[in-house]
Amino acid sequence: MQRGGVNDTAFPGDPLTPGVGATKDAKRLDRKDSPIITRIPVLPISYADATPLLKAINGRVVPAKWRGALPITYHIGPGTATKVHLKMFSNWDMKTLYDVIAKLPGATEADEWVIRGNHHDAWVNGASDPVSGIAAELEEARALGELSRQGWKPRRTIIYCAWDGEEPGLLGSTEWVETHADELRQHAVMYLNSDGNGRGYFFAGGSHGLEHFINGVAGNVIDPEKNIPVTERTKKFEISSALPAERESLRTRPDLRIRALGDGSDYVSFMDFVGIPSLNIGFGGEDHGSQYHSIYDDFYWYTHFQDTTFVYGRALAQVAGSAVMRMADAELLPYNFNNTAETVATYVDQVQKLLTTEQAMIAEKNREIEEGVFEAISDPKNPIAAPKKEAEPPFLNFAPLENGSKALTEAARKYELAVQAVEAKGDLDAAGIDAVNHQLMQTERAYFLASGLPDRPYFKHQLYAPGAYTGYGVKTLPAVRESIEQHKWTVADKATVDVGQVLDKEATTIDAATELLKQTEAGK
């Protein structure tokens, strides 16, 4: 188990102040009452320390999918003649974290904030994670400072953040967001995150309303090794590794698809708790990952095996810095909802297919139990108990999801037509556009349910969230998907209605922005 995985994903941040900034005078839970402090002690160890322990385990050999890469035979157990004495000490001292925040005030829309962040703490040496990312961020900040000294003033306020305490649980960013939650909901228009940076292909994940925007920015940055746009190189990589049925779509789709975001870096609270459109970007794929969160992540390793000439650090600064400037100076916030609607439609299709798959699996398992299959194939010398029969899944009404997805698609189409009409006119009315922008700032939060996800109220976003049992991994339409995966059919039935209503709410929010935009056009 790697260091970053020793936690629970019920909520990020300080385990003792859920949903509240961990300021000096904040009310704190008793440690025993925190729902995310693991009750079973966990101690990450090295491969070298793990090898003799794994070697000593007896019993049957593990299935192929359970086998690791150590040069040993892996056994399930039980039984070993070796006794291990583990002495573990946990330091529960309270420590002060230091976030570093710098602000460049906006000239005309100072109450709208573009936020850029990367963490500065590390598990050990941290050359790759996080120094490679924060070095790029510092270079962006230096360049923007120089432009400011030469007279450039951004339209919107730009805030640069260096987060502390990311590794032990996204502490610095989460507590800052929780402390300033009301202000962020009123003022923030984008959060742009990076973390450790590598060598190779450009990647991006985040709010799909920013998918078209980040494609446009990154498409103007040239890959330092191949001398083609970084998006073009990523597209060719995706074509090379795609299934045959996916390749034509990759070739013809104007924008690279960005990933949905789960857990793993400082975007979590921005996206899932206060509903700020967020992106996580970087480069990677041609470097090595064996140093991750270990003592080997040092300057020697980075300069010999990762971004050895620092050219991808420069590329990251170019993409991120350009994105910050473009968002800060855009007259109309550059959100695009067509890609979101297309993506949501695929999510709806996926959960319907997931239910069909689960129904078939349960039906087949029950049939094999009735036929005595498990009893017949069980080794008498190493018997395995047959599973119990399970009730067949009920019918789930996906109509609310389908209807909500269609409403979102139509709202996105109308908004894009309105944008094109206004841009064709030119010379936008400042007061009218300001009203549109303030409406657009509500669109990401329209995906929220105030009650949050089932059993995880901190996570309010209904399109994406960290999986309850997948570590960093994301779950899309999480309330619906996870309840189907966990066979919680009553929860799933309610979730299809709730999430369908969320999609309707998002469509209504976009429609309101469209009407304001049309009024701006009519005013001309």
Phi and psi in degrees as a GROMACS rama.xvg file:
@    title "Ramachandran Plot"
@    xaxis  label "Phi"
@    yaxis  label "Psi"
@TYPE xy
-78.9997  157.712  GLN-2
-52.751  -43.0355  ARG-3
-68.53  -8.51933  GLY-4
-96.8148  1.56885  GLY-5
-88.7282  71.4836  VAL-6
-165.496  173.765  ASN-7
-110.415  150.266  ASP-8
-102.572  27.4453  THR-9
-64.7723  -34.9127  ALA-10
-165.143  152.814  PHE-11
-86.9684  174.186  PRO-12
91.1987  -163.648  GLY-13
-59.6723  122.43  ASP-14
-62.5375  -17.8776  PRO-15
-100.039  -5.34643  LEU-16
-133.625  60.8315  THR-17
-61.1901  124.572  PRO-18
77.5007  1.10276  GLY-19
-131.202  137.981  VAL-20
-59.5659  134.547  GLY-21
-83.9645  61.8577  ALA-22
-77.722  173.749  THR-23
-56.5318  -40.2982  LYS-24
-99.777  10.8207  ASP-25
-65.121  145.922  ALA-26
-76.6762  128.394  LYS-27
-115.472  147.385  ARG-28
-72.1895  155.626  LEU-29
-67.7342  146.135  ASP-30
-57.2638  -36.6749  ARG-31
-67.6958  -18.0746  LYS-32
-96.4264  -5.36161  ASP-33
-70.593  128.415  SER-34
-76.3897  -8.8995  PRO-35
-112.14  -0.99812  ILE-36
-83.2026  119.614  ILE-37
-63.0857  137.732  THR-38
-80.5321  -22.3879  ARG-39
-98.0635  120.903  ILE-40
-58.8733  137.094  PRO-41
-127.024  130.581  VAL-42
-129.052  107.023  LEU-43
-64.4427  135.799  PRO-44
-130.758  168.194  ILE-45
-80.3356  166.322  SER-46
-60.817  -38.3605  TYR-47
-62.5419  -40.7432  ALA-48
-73.428  -30.8488  ASP-49
-74.9741  -29.4852  ALA-50
-57.4745  -51.9857  THR-51
-64.8942  -30.0329  PRO-52
-68.3392  -44.3646  LEU-53
-68.4953  -36.3698  LEU-54
-60.9554  -33.347  LYS-55
-77.8521  -11.998  ALA-56
-75.6837  135.254  ILE-57
-102.331  -163.16  ASN-58
91.4067  -170.705  GLY-59
-68.5737  154.185  ARG-60
-71.7506  142.518  VAL-61
-71.4078  157.079  VAL-62
-61.1813  160.108  PRO-63
-57.2644  -38.0024  ALA-64
-69.0016  -15.7921  LYS-65
-92.6982  -6.588  TRP-66
-78.8936  134.299  ARG-67
-91.0825  -166.263  GLY-68
-102.685  3.09552  ALA-69
-72.4988  149.832  LEU-70
-79.7327  60.5723  PRO-71
-140.39  167.614  ILE-72
-92.1033  124.831  THR-73
-87.738  131.117  TYR-74
-120.099  152.294  HIS-75
-80.1423  -33.1192  ILE-76
102.603  -174.811  GLY-77
-85.3761  176.153  PRO-78
97.2994  132.742  GLY-79
-162.473  144.795  THR-80
-82.6388  -9.85913  ALA-81
-88.2121  133.474  THR-82
-103.805  134.682  LYS-83
-117.651  128.001  VAL-84
-103.912  114.2  HIS-85
-108.28  118.056  LEU-86
-109.693  119.198  LYS-87
-124.043  135.21  MET-88
-125.839  128.362  PHE-89
-111.658  131.51  SER-90
-92.0975  112.57  ASN-91
-102.908  19.7371  TRP-92
-63.6431  146.625  ASP-93
-80.4429  132.23  MET-94
-125.156  149.005  LYS-95
-86.9758  130.824  THR-96
-99.5336  152.538  LEU-97
-125.163  101.569  TYR-98
-83.5894  141.034  ASP-99
-110.503  119.889  VAL-100
-122.093  127.192  ILE-101
-125.16  140.229  ALA-102
-127.479  133.505  LYS-103
-113.505  105.828  LEU-104
-62.5094  143.308  PRO-105
-77.1105  154.847  GLY-106
-84.1576  -39.227  ALA-107
-122.732  -38.9265  THR-108
-111.509  59.4629  GLU-109
-64.6119  -19.31  ALA-110
-86.2506  5.16909  ASP-111
-113.51  128.351  GLU-112
-114.244  133.02  TRP-113
-106.729  120.441  VAL-114
-114.873  132.481  ILE-115
-122.781  134.256  ARG-116
-146.457  155.137  GLY-117
-158.709  144.897  ASN-118
-84.695  157.309  HIS-119
-114.675  -6.01068  HIS-120
-89.1991  161.036  ASP-121
-142.422  156.465  ALA-122
-66.6593  -44.4513  TRP-123
-132.771  -105.476  VAL-124
-81.8179  -40.5093  ASN-125
72.2515  30.1656  GLY-126
-61.0742  -46.1123  ALA-127
-80.8871  -50.3457  SER-128
-118.86  97.7606  ASP-129
-117.258  1.57819  PRO-130
-60.4438  -36.5032  VAL-131
-62.061  -31.8074  SER-132
-80.3092  -43.2577  GLY-133
-75.0488  -23.6679  ILE-134
-62.7055  -41.4964  ALA-135
-64.2761  -42.3538  ALA-136
-62.8102  -41.1331  GLU-137
-64.7293  -35.7704  LEU-138
-66.8517  -38.9711  GLU-139
-59.378  -47.0859  GLU-140
-61.6002  -40.4645  ALA-141
-61.3788  -44.498  ARG-142
-65.1465  -42.6208  ALA-143
-64.8998  -36.7419  LEU-144
-62.9125  -40.1866  GLY-145
-65.5577  -41.7921  GLU-146
-61.2704  -39.7437  LEU-147
-63.2634  -40.5908  SER-148
-65.7698  -24.7001  ARG-149
-86.5388  -1.0099  GLN-150
113.62  -6.66169  GLY-151
-73.3292  135.13  TRP-152
-127.533  124.573  LYS-153
-69.9904  150.566  PRO-154
-62.5467  -45.6949  ARG-155
-104.825  161.774  ARG-156
-72.5211  135.317  THR-157
-109.771  130.401  ILE-158
-122.442  121.562  ILE-159
-104.313  134.272  TYR-160
-129.975  133.947  CYS-161
-115.128  112.712  ALA-162
-89.8702  142.091  TRP-163
-98.9207  159.375  ASP-164
65.055  26.9124  GLY-165
-69.3661  -43.0352  GLU-166
-62.3549  -43.3124  GLU-167
-80.983  12.4369  PRO-168
140  32.2297  GLY-169
55.4737  40.9652  LEU-170
-68.8843  -53.6586  LEU-171
-62.4393  -46.4197  GLY-172
-68.9346  -42.8431  SER-173
-62.9714  -45.6697  THR-174
-68.8221  -32.772  GLU-175
-66.2761  -43.983  TRP-176
-62.8309  -45.7891  VAL-177
-64.1303  -36.4986  GLU-178
-67.1552  -36.2467  THR-179
-112.235  26.362  HIS-180
-57.598  -47.0524  ALA-181
-63.4323  -41.245  ASP-182
-64.3101  -41.7125  GLU-183
-64.7056  -41.1896  LEU-184
-61.0804  -32.6307  ARG-185
-82.8823  -30.5269  GLN-186
-119.948  -27.0574  HIS-187
-77.686  134.428  ALA-188
-110.225  -19.9837  VAL-189
-163.885  142.802  MET-190
-118.112  125.501  TYR-191
-115.214  118.453  LEU-192
-114.043  146.857  ASN-193
-136.085  170.3  SER-194
-142.819  -138.272  ASP-195
-62.4082  140.059  GLY-196
-117.597  145.454  ASN-197
-126.882  -152.99  GLY-198
-119.463  135.547  ARG-199
131.711  -118.371  GLY-200
-97.2395  141.486  TYR-201
-69.8632  137.554  PHE-202
-133.731  152.976  PHE-203
-147.542  145.203  ALA-204
-141.232  158.65  GLY-205
145.646  -152.374  GLY-206
-69.3761  128.05  SER-207
-73.5247  -12.3427  HIS-208
-67.5339  -14.3502  GLY-209
-105.456  5.20475  LEU-210
-62.4974  -48.8258  GLU-211
-64.2787  -39.2527  HIS-212
-60.7167  -51.7205  PHE-213
-71.2434  -28.5049  ILE-214
-62.8767  -42.5285  ASN-215
-64.237  -38.0101  GLY-216
-70.3965  -53.125  VAL-217
-66.7797  -27.5407  ALA-218
-63.9994  -15.5409  GLY-219
-95.6811  1.82803  ASN-220
-105.325  131.313  VAL-221
-92.1114  133.758  ILE-222
-64.8539  127.38  ASP-223
-70.356  -17.2503  PRO-224
-97.7735  -30.9793  GLU-225
-112.217  -10.1435  LYS-226
59.6476  35.1552  ASN-227
-130.369  162.244  ILE-228
-55.4055  142.368  PRO-229
-61.6508  -31.8195  VAL-230
-69.1891  -35.595  THR-231
-66.586  -39.3934  GLU-232
-65.7964  -42.6455  ARG-233
-63.3193  -40.9193  THR-234
-58.9982  -44.7386  LYS-235
-65.6674  -36.2026  LYS-236
-63.9594  -43.8259  PHE-237
-65.6975  -37.5959  GLU-238
-61.582  -42.1919  ILE-239
-65.5142  -27.4286  SER-240
-108.302  4.73723  SER-241
-84.2926  160.553  ALA-242
-69.8922  152.834  LEU-243
-53.6834  -38.3276  PRO-244
-69.1763  -17.7973  ALA-245
-95.2063  -14.9402  GLU-246
-68.0074  -39.2355  ARG-247
-65.3476  -39.8927  GLU-248
-62.4196  -39.7519  SER-249
-64.3149  -35.8689  LEU-250
-72.4695  -35.6111  ARG-251
-99.3343  -20.4361  THR-252
-68.8681  129.853  ARG-253
-61.43  -37.2248  PRO-254
-110.533  142.73  ASP-255
-62.6677  140.398  LEU-256
-75.2857  134.864  ARG-257
-95.2973  156.688  ILE-258
-79.4714  153.109  ARG-259
-76.4824  146.914  ALA-260
-101.104  136.085  LEU-261
-107.864  -108.086  GLY-262
-115.71  -179.588  ASP-263
119.077  -15.6821  GLY-264
-157.924  -173.851  SER-265
-77.6903  4.73581  ASP-266
-77.2861  -15.1783  TYR-267
-57.3945  -53.609  VAL-268
-69.7851  -33.1634  SER-269
-60.0534  -44.5006  PHE-270
-81.8729  -46.394  MET-271
-93.8131  -17.1924  ASP-272
-109.131  -39.1689  PHE-273
-115.348  -4.74415  VAL-274
70.4782  46.6644  GLY-275
-97.312  129.59  ILE-276
-53.698  127.095  PRO-277
-132.418  151.933  SER-278
-134.939  147.899  LEU-279
-127.792  121.116  ASN-280
-130.16  162.797  ILE-281
170.505  -170.804  GLY-282
-129.041  151.46  PHE-283
176.769  -177.746  GLY-284
109.976  -23.113  GLY-285
-110.758  -0.996771  GLU-286
-95.7417  -173.709  ASP-287
-111.942  152.75  HIS-288
-113.225  4.69725  GLY-289
-69.4873  -16.2837  SER-290
-86.1651  -4.21436  GLN-291
-54.0927  125.202  TYR-292
56.6081  30.6792  HIS-293
-124.664  175.152  SER-294
-67.1165  -17.8954  ILE-295
-79.7205  -7.9535  TYR-296
-79.6411  75.1742  ASP-297
-125.296  -179.195  ASP-298
-63.2006  -39.7636  PHE-299
-60.3152  -49.3196  TYR-300
-60.1404  -44.9879  TRP-301
-63.2426  -42.0214  TYR-302
-82.2004  -8.28648  THR-303
-107.956  -23.1813  HIS-304
-130.571  -13.7398  PHE-305
-112.451  -117.658  GLN-306
-85.4444  78.5403  ASP-307
-64.3691  -26.7462  THR-308
-113.44  10.1934  THR-309
65.198  17.6198  PHE-310
-72.2832  -28.5175  VAL-311
-81.7709  -20.485  TYR-312
-63.7718  -41.1665  GLY-313
-65.0827  -41.7452  ARG-314
-62.3369  -39.8601  ALA-315
-62.0609  -44.1191  LEU-316
-62.0519  -36.9145  ALA-317
-65.2585  -46.0055  GLN-318
-67.0544  -51.2412  VAL-319
-66.6039  -45.2388  ALA-320
-62.6657  -40.8673  GLY-321
-65.5472  -39.176  SER-322
-63.6919  -42.6083  ALA-323
-61.5598  -47.1471  VAL-324
-64.685  -42.7365  MET-325
-66.4631  -41.0957  ARG-326
-67.6939  -39.319  MET-327
-66.0805  -32.1425  ALA-328
-102.01  -2.29409  ASP-329
-65.8231  133.325  ALA-330
-69.2204  -51.6353  GLU-331
-103.736  128.589  LEU-332
-52.8782  126.015  LEU-333
-82.1578  55.3483  PRO-334
-87.8971  143.039  TYR-335
-134.553  125.761  ASN-336
-102.334  -5.15544  PHE-337
-63.6608  -44.3189  ASN-338
-64.9867  -36.5757  ASN-339
-61.9863  -47.4535  THR-340
-61.3103  -41.9952  ALA-341
-62.2426  -42.6815  GLU-342
-66.52  -43.5102  THR-343
-61.1896  -38.6499  VAL-344
-60.0026  -38.1018  ALA-345
-68.1931  -35.8592  THR-346
-63.6872  -42.7379  TYR-347
-62.0254  -42.9805  VAL-348
-62.6711  -39.3384  ASP-349
-64.1929  -43.3145  GLN-350
-70.2906  -30.3074  VAL-351
-65.937  -43.3388  GLN-352
-67.2469  -34.6381  LYS-353
-60.8649  -43.6905  LEU-354
-61.6647  -44.1337  LEU-355
-59.0586  -41.9899  THR-356
-64.2856  -45.0707  THR-357
-63.9198  -40.0791  GLU-358
-60.2718  -44.4648  GLN-359
-66.4471  -40.022  ALA-360
-65.3814  -42.8243  MET-361
-66.3051  -41.9794  ILE-362
-62.1365  -42.5711  ALA-363
-67.1289  -42.0558  GLU-364
-61.8825  -45.4904  LYS-365
-61.3221  -38.6111  ASN-366
-65.3983  -42.105  ARG-367
-66.4685  -32.714  GLU-368
-64.8299  -45.7598  ILE-369
-62.9649  -35.1422  GLU-370
-82.354  -4.70647  GLU-371
75.2318  22.5891  GLY-372
-61.9824  -47.3698  VAL-373
-65.1332  -40.0833  PHE-374
-65.9834  -37.5399  GLU-375
-69.1249  -34.6122  ALA-376
-94.9002  -5.41418  ILE-377
-71.797  130.958  SER-378
-69.8401  119.477  ASP-379
-58.8664  -28.0876  PRO-380
-83.8175  -20.0939  LYS-381
-136.218  66.2881  ASN-382
-67.5222  145.737  PRO-383
-121.763  128.01  ILE-384
-66.0184  140.716  ALA-385
-70.5631  146.255  ALA-386
-67.8682  163.025  PRO-387
-88.8608  151.16  LYS-388
-64.8731  150.496  LYS-389
-124.843  141.856  GLU-390
-61.5576  140.011  ALA-391
-67.7423  141.271  GLU-392
-60.774  143.333  PRO-393
-76.6082  171.435  PRO-394
-68.5877  133.587  PHE-395
-109.992  134.359  LEU-396
-87.1592  103.5  ASN-397
-89.4495  3.10398  PHE-398
-57.279  -42.1977  ALA-399
-59.0983  -38.8455  PRO-400
-67.7228  -45.2074  LEU-401
-62.5  -43.8923  GLU-402
-67.3711  -40.0512  ASN-403
-64.2686  -39.1893  GLY-404
-64.5572  -41.7376  SER-405
-65.0366  -40.3459  LYS-406
-63.2959  -39.9801  ALA-407
-64.4528  -42.495  LEU-408
-60.5961  -43.5703  THR-409
-68.4192  -40.9341  GLU-410
-63.3915  -41.1177  ALA-411
-63.7945  -40.8003  ALA-412
-62.8157  -45.8607  ARG-413
-65.0851  -39.0116  LYS-414
-64.3452  -42.7618  TYR-415
-64.0657  -38.5334  GLU-416
-62.9157  -40.5214  LEU-417
-65.6464  -39.5442  ALA-418
-62.1786  -45.0807  VAL-419
-62.3892  -39.0825  GLN-420
-65.95  -43.2493  ALA-421
-68.2415  -41.6438  VAL-422
-65.1023  -32.8544  GLU-423
-65.6428  -32.6235  ALA-424
-70.911  -40.4675  LYS-425
72.7793  176.475  GLY-426
50.6349  63.9467  ASP-427
-69.8212  144.671  LEU-428
-71.5235  120.352  ASP-429
-61.8274  -46.4662  ALA-430
-65.0868  -40.5088  ALA-431
-65.8609  -43.3261  GLY-432
-65.7966  -35.3684  ILE-433
-60.7142  -40.7281  ASP-434
-65.7941  -40.0101  ALA-435
-62.9997  -45.5336  VAL-436
-60.2816  -41.8892  ASN-437
-65.2087  -32.581  HIS-438
-70.8067  -40.9138  GLN-439
-62.149  -30.9411  LEU-440
-66.1545  -12.01  MET-441
-91.2829  -9.82821  GLN-442
-67.3528  -38.9968  THR-443
-67.5661  -39.0899  GLU-444
-71.4658  -17.1608  ARG-445
-65.5936  -17.4545  ALA-446
-81.5868  2.24785  TYR-447
-88.3221  148.961  PHE-448
-112.706  130.402  LEU-449
-59.2933  -31.6197  ALA-450
-78.8316  -10.6219  SER-451
75.5388  -165.386  GLY-452
-80.1593  157.256  LEU-453
-54.6725  124.455  PRO-454
68.0059  2.10423  ASP-455
-139.298  73.2124  ARG-456
-66.0579  -18.9439  PRO-457
-63.1526  -38.8199  TYR-458
-86.6957  105.631  PHE-459
-100.578  -17.0545  LYS-460
-72.0742  131.192  HIS-461
-98.5206  -3.16937  GLN-462
-91.6763  -39.195  LEU-463
-145.5  149.928  TYR-464
-165.445  158.008  ALA-465
-60.1032  140.985  PRO-466
-66.4699  145.806  GLY-467
-62.0303  -29.4011  ALA-468
-129.087  22.1328  TYR-469
-116.927  16.3592  THR-470
63.3635  -120.958  GLY-471
-74.7418  -19.1387  TYR-472
-64.2312  147.252  GLY-473
-92.184  152.339  VAL-474
-121.142  127.544  LYS-475
-95.0018  147.545  THR-476
43.2976  56.3939  LEU-477
-60.2874  -37.2702  PRO-478
-62.8167  -41.1091  ALA-479
-75.4303  -50.5001  VAL-480
-62.3211  -48.8748  ARG-481
-69.4214  -33.6234  GLU-482
-68.2911  -32.7317  SER-483
-69.3819  -45.8582  ILE-484
-60.4854  -35.7399  GLU-485
-91.2724  3.43126  GLN-486
59.3132  36.4939  HIS-487
-97.5571  82.7006  LYS-488
-70.8082  -34.5974  TRP-489
-65.3451  -41.8848  THR-490
-64.1615  -42.0287  VAL-491
-63.1083  -41.3558  ALA-492
-62.3724  -40.9388  ASP-493
-69.455  -38.4593  LYS-494
-65.0327  -36.2069  ALA-495
-62.0427  -35.731  THR-496
-72.7927  -47.6205  VAL-497
-60.8385  -46.8242  ASP-498
-71.1357  -34.1012  VAL-499
-59.4972  -40.7276  GLY-500
-66.8721  -34.8366  GLN-501
-62.983  -43.0532  VAL-502
-64.2716  -39.0123  LEU-503
-61.8244  -41.1679  ASP-504
-63.4479  -40.9439  LYS-505
-63.1697  -42.8922  GLU-506
-60.474  -41.6923  ALA-507
-64.4928  -39.0993  THR-508
-64.6816  -41.9351  THR-509
-66.8966  -41.2891  ILE-510
-58.2857  -38.4123  ASP-511
-63.8759  -39.506  ALA-512
-65.0516  -37.8366  ALA-513
-62.177  -44.2336  THR-514
-64.1574  -40.3841  GLU-515
-63.7181  -37.4255  LEU-516
-67.0122  -40.1976  LEU-517
-64.0052  -37.3389  LYS-518
-64.1219  -36.5427  GLN-519
-62.7456  -42.6198  THR-520
-65.0204  -42.7291  GLU-521
-63.9049  -33.5219  ALA-522
-64.4702  -20.8995  GLY-523
